[in-house]
Amino acid sequence: MKLVLVTAVEEYEKEVLEIFKKANIENFSSSDIDGYKNVPSVLMASNWFSAGKSGNESTMFFSFTNKEKIDGLFVLIEEFNNNLETNNPLKAIVVPIERYI
């Protein structure tokens, strides 16, 4: 059993749901989050709205599942990211679970 976490900008929520479905990960949860990037000060100075550091509306998906399903999920995420025309790739991590009830 492992914990997989996937983050995506809100715009890709439907695509992530489809990716989870294709990976046969049926049980998962999601949470709305704000994503932030540290922007170099030179770029911030040229931004009219530099005083307002608001985050990007994003979603975090997470599931406790087995390694085989996660391997398939990562293949699908890599395919998705390779075809992106924006600079907002899906991010994913896996955390081992030592104990659970």
N, C-alpha and C positions, 0 to 999 in steps of 0.2 A: 504494500500500500504506500502510495506517495501522494503528495499534495502538489498539484499543478496550478500555477497562477498565470493568467494571461491578461495583459492590459491593452486597451485599444482606445483610440479617440472615439467619441460617441458616434461619429459618422459611420464607423465600421461595425456597429453592434449587430446588425442583421447578418453580416458576413461571418462574424465570429460564431454566432449561433449555428449557422450552416456548417462551419468547420467542426464544431463540437459534435454535431449530428453525424457528419461523415466519418469522424473518428470513433463513433459508437460510444461516446461519453454522454450517457443519458442523464446522469445526476450531477448537477452543478449549481452553483449559486453565482449571483452577480451583485455588484455594489457600485453606485455612482461615486466617482472620485474626481478630483481636480488634478490635472497633470501640470507640472511646472518645469521650465528649463531655465538655467542660469544663463543669461545673455551677457556677452562681453559689454563693458561699460561704454565702448565707442558706439556700439549699435544702440544701446539704451539712450544715449545722448541725442541720437538722430531721430528717435521715436517721439512723436508729438505727445503720446500718452504714456511716457516712461514712468510717470509717478504711479500709474495704476497697474500693478503687477498682478493681473488676474490670471488664473490658470485656465487650461483647456479642459472643457468638459470631456471626461473620459469614463470608461467603465472597466472594472476589474472583475474577471470571471475566475472562479476557483472550484476545484473538484478534488475529492479524494478518490483516486482510481489506481488501476494497476499499470505497470511499466509498459506493457504491450500497447495499451490504448494511448498512452502518452507518446510513445514512439511514432505512432500514426498521426497524432495531433501535430507533432513537431514537423513532420514532413509536409502536412497541409499548410501550416503556418509559413514555412519556408517558401512554398510555392506561391502563397498569397503575397508575401513580402517581395518576392522577385518580380512580381507583375505590377507593383505599385508605381504610380506616377507622382506621389506626394512624398514628403519626408516624415511620414507618420507610420512607421512599421508597427506591426503587432509585436509585443514583447512577451516572452514566456520564460518561466523558471520552474524548476522542479525541486521540491523540498522532501527529503526522506522523512518518513514517519516512524519513530522508534516504537511507539506504543499507542494503542487506541482502544476504545470500548465501543 
